[in-house]
Amino acid sequence: MRTNANKNIIYSIILLLLVAVVYLYRQNQQKPEENIEEKVTGKVILSGNTMGTTYNITYLDPRERDFKASVDSLLVVFNQSLSTYIPDSELSKFNQKDTLFFGLPYFLPVLQSSKKVFEITGGAFDPTVGPLVNLWGFGPTGPQLKDSVNIDGMLDLVGFNKINFDSTSVRKSKQGIYLDFSAIAKGFGVDVVAEYLQGKGIENLLVEIGGELVARGVNEKGELWKVGINRPEELGRADALYSIVALDNKGMATSGNYRNYYEAGGIKISHTINPATGRPVNHSLLSATVLADDCMTADAYATAMMVMGTEQAIDLQKNQGLFEIFLIYSDSTGQLKSYASEGLKPFLSFPQD
């Protein structure tokens, strides 16, 4: 009996040792998996040139794939559709003719978005303002303004409701109408690049073209992507920030008049042309930042707000509720002031915070 008891004790000890060995083995087997999990962030940074400006892309990919060549090729095709600086682009061909049948997939979406924002803003956003943008010196050929030019007469060529389109083509209802998508194309390009990367399985990314951005997911720290809004100062440093925004799966665009202007006869000529008057805007709104679900929409509304001015921009956002805004303006004493819509405030901080 005693011998059997001793055997049972020995078997129990052996069993415990085996359990311990199995446990330690499994723990050791799990460690490499935990290390792989830590490396899954694989940060990749790309940069290049497009649309007369630069692009910067950051994304997280465990395989650390380099998509630069593909992104560059994509943007070449995109510009071949919507650039006014390429003589044989689809947009340039349409501006030279009365009708265009779409050959690339980018013209129709930008027309659809432009029409929507044109209607919501009461014409403050209007890509047919192109002839007047060119006239005042902000187009491909430089200033064309002469004493003999009848600006009021040219307003007959302005009005996006004079453009008709369907799924296959776009047509002008009046000869001489000229489209300029410079106030929406960069934002659309950002969306196109972001969508391409997402199609490759990239879930966390930040894409920027000429200051227009879209963020998806989080950065390598697991936090929302954070971007800055510049101080609207003519001679200020390019990296001088007024505020910082955390982007929660949003597109963001900023429009301003404080750097893109020239002087003529002692008068500052702003690049923002009011489609209703045909003349550069002159008000206290210095910078308009818009956050929307996509960057194309944000880009268009930011431009519209620079036409509308501070009070109308605030009213538009409150009435629509489709996007969030951050405005920087000068008060009656020339001091910088800012306004943030309620939905943006939780995502907003300032450098001194």
Residue pairs with C-beta under 8 A, 6 or more apart in sequence:
39 62
40 60
40 62
41 60
41 62
41 220
42 60
42 61
42 62
42 63
42 64
43 58
43 59
43 60
43 220
44 58
44 59
44 60
44 61
44 64
44 65
44 66
44 67
45 56
45 57
45 58
46 55
46 56
46 57
46 58
46 66
46 67
46 68
46 71
47 54
47 55
47 56
47 57
48 54
48 55
48 68
48 71
48 72
48 75
49 55
50 72
50 75
50 79
50 189
50 209
51 75
51 79
51 83
51 185
51 186
51 189
51 209
51 210
52 85
52 210
53 186
53 209
53 210
53 211
54 209
54 210
55 71
55 75
55 193
55 207
55 208
55 209
55 210
56 208
57 71
57 193
57 197
57 205
57 206
57 207
57 208
58 205
58 206
58 219
59 197
59 202
59 204
59 205
59 206
60 202
60 203
60 204
60 205
60 217
60 219
60 220
61 201
61 202
65 200
67 196
67 197
67 200
70 196
71 193
71 196
74 192
74 193
74 196
75 189
75 193
77 104
78 106
78 188
78 189
78 192
79 86
79 89
80 86
80 88
80 89
80 90
80 104
81 89
81 90
81 91
81 104
81 105
81 106
81 107
82 89
82 90
82 91
82 106
82 107
82 110
82 181
82 185
82 188
83 89
83 91
83 92
83 185
84 91
84 92
84 95
84 130
84 139
84 140
84 180
84 181
84 182
85 140
86 92
90 100
90 102
90 103
90 104
90 107
91 107
91 179
91 181
93 100
94 100
94 107
94 170
94 179
95 130
95 178
95 179
98 171
98 172
98 175
99 169
99 170
99 171
99 172
100 107
100 169
100 170
101 168
101 169
102 108
102 168
102 169
102 170
106 188
106 192
107 170
108 165
108 167
108 170
109 188
109 296
110 181
110 184
110 185
110 188
110 296
111 163
111 165
111 170
113 184
113 188
113 296
113 297
113 300
114 125
114 127
114 160
114 181
114 184
114 300
115 160
115 163
117 125
117 184
117 297
117 300
117 301
117 304
118 125
118 126
118 127
118 160
118 161
120 316
120 320
121 301
121 304
121 307
121 308
121 316
123 159
123 160
123 275
123 276
124 274
124 275
124 276
124 304
124 305
124 307
124 308
124 312
125 183
125 184
125 300
125 301
125 303
125 304
125 307
126 158
126 159
126 160
126 275
127 160
127 179
127 180
127 181
127 183
127 184
128 157
128 158
128 159
128 160
128 162
128 163
128 177
128 178
128 179
128 180
128 275
129 158
129 180
129 273
129 275
129 278
130 139
130 178
130 179
130 180
131 154
131 157
131 158
131 176
131 178
132 151
132 154
132 155
132 158
132 273
132 275
132 278
133 139
133 180
133 182
133 271
133 273
134 140
134 141
134 144
134 178
134 180
135 143
135 144
135 145
135 149
135 151
135 154
136 143
136 145
136 269
136 271
136 273
136 280
137 143
137 144
137 145
137 262
137 269
138 260
138 271
138 273
139 180
151 278
151 279
152 278
154 278
155 277
155 278
156 174
157 174
157 176
157 177
157 178
158 275
158 278
159 275
162 172
162 173
162 174
162 177
163 170
163 171
163 172
163 173
163 177
163 179
164 170
164 171
164 172
164 173
165 171
181 188
183 255
183 299
183 300
183 303
184 296
184 299
184 300
184 303
185 299
186 209
186 210
186 211
186 212
186 253
186 299
187 212
187 251
187 253
187 294
187 295
187 296
187 297
187 298
187 299
187 300
188 295
188 296
188 299
189 209
189 212
190 207
190 208
190 209
190 212
190 213
190 214
190 251
190 295
190 296
191 214
191 251
191 294
191 295
191 296
193 207
193 209
194 205
194 207
194 214
194 216
194 295
197 205
197 207
198 205
198 216
203 216
203 217
204 216
204 217
204 218
204 219
205 215
205 216
205 217
206 213
206 214
206 215
206 216
206 219
206 225
206 227
206 247
207 213
207 214
207 215
208 227
211 253
211 254
212 251
212 252
212 253
212 254
212 295
212 298
212 299
213 227
213 247
213 251
213 252
213 253
213 295
214 247
214 250
214 251
214 252
214 294
214 295
215 224
215 225
215 227
215 247
215 248
215 249
215 250
215 251
215 252
216 249
217 249
218 224
218 225
219 225
219 226
223 246
224 246
224 247
224 248
224 347
225 246
225 247
226 244
226 245
226 246
226 247
227 244
227 245
227 247
227 252
228 239
228 241
228 242
228 243
228 244
228 245
229 241
229 242
229 243
229 244
229 245
229 254
229 287
229 289
229 326
229 328
230 236
230 238
230 239
230 240
230 241
230 242
230 254
230 287
231 240
231 241
231 242
231 328
231 336
232 242
232 256
232 258
232 286
232 287
232 328
232 336
233 240
233 258
234 258
234 259
241 351
242 287
242 328
242 336
242 338
242 350
242 351
243 326
243 338
243 348
243 349
243 350
243 351
244 348
244 349
244 350
244 351
245 252
245 289
245 291
245 326
245 344
245 347
245 348
246 347
246 348
246 349
247 291
247 347
248 347
249 293
250 291
250 292
250 293
250 298
251 291
251 292
251 293
251 294
251 295
251 296
251 297
251 298
251 299
252 289
252 290
252 291
252 295
252 298
253 289
253 290
253 295
253 298
253 299
253 301
253 302
254 287
254 288
254 289
254 290
254 302
255 272
255 287
255 288
255 299
255 302
255 303
255 305
255 306
256 286
256 287
256 288
256 306
256 328
257 270
257 271
257 272
257 281
257 286
257 306
258 286
258 287
260 270
260 271
261 268
261 269
261 270
261 271
262 268
262 269
263 269
269 280
270 280
270 281
270 282
271 280
272 280
272 281
272 303
272 306
272 307
273 279
273 280
273 281
273 307
274 280
274 281
274 307
275 307
281 306
281 307
281 309
283 309
283 310
284 309
284 310
284 329
284 330
284 331
285 305
285 306
285 308
285 309
285 310
285 313
285 327
285 328
285 329
286 328
286 329
286 330
286 336
287 327
287 328
287 329
288 302
288 305
288 306
288 313
288 325
288 326
288 327
289 302
289 325
289 326
289 327
290 297
290 298
290 299
290 301
290 302
290 305
290 323
290 324
290 325
291 298
291 323
291 324
291 325
291 326
291 344
292 298
292 301
292 322
292 323
292 324
297 322
297 323
298 323
301 316
301 323
301 325
304 313
304 316
305 312
305 313
305 316
305 325
305 327
308 316
310 327
310 329
310 339
313 325
313 327
314 325
314 327
314 339
314 341
317 323
317 324
317 325
317 341
318 341
324 340
324 341
324 343
324 344
325 339
325 340
325 341
325 344
326 338
326 339
326 340
326 341
326 344
326 348
327 338
327 339
327 340
328 336
328 337
328 338
329 336
329 337
329 338
329 339
330 336
330 337
331 337
340 348
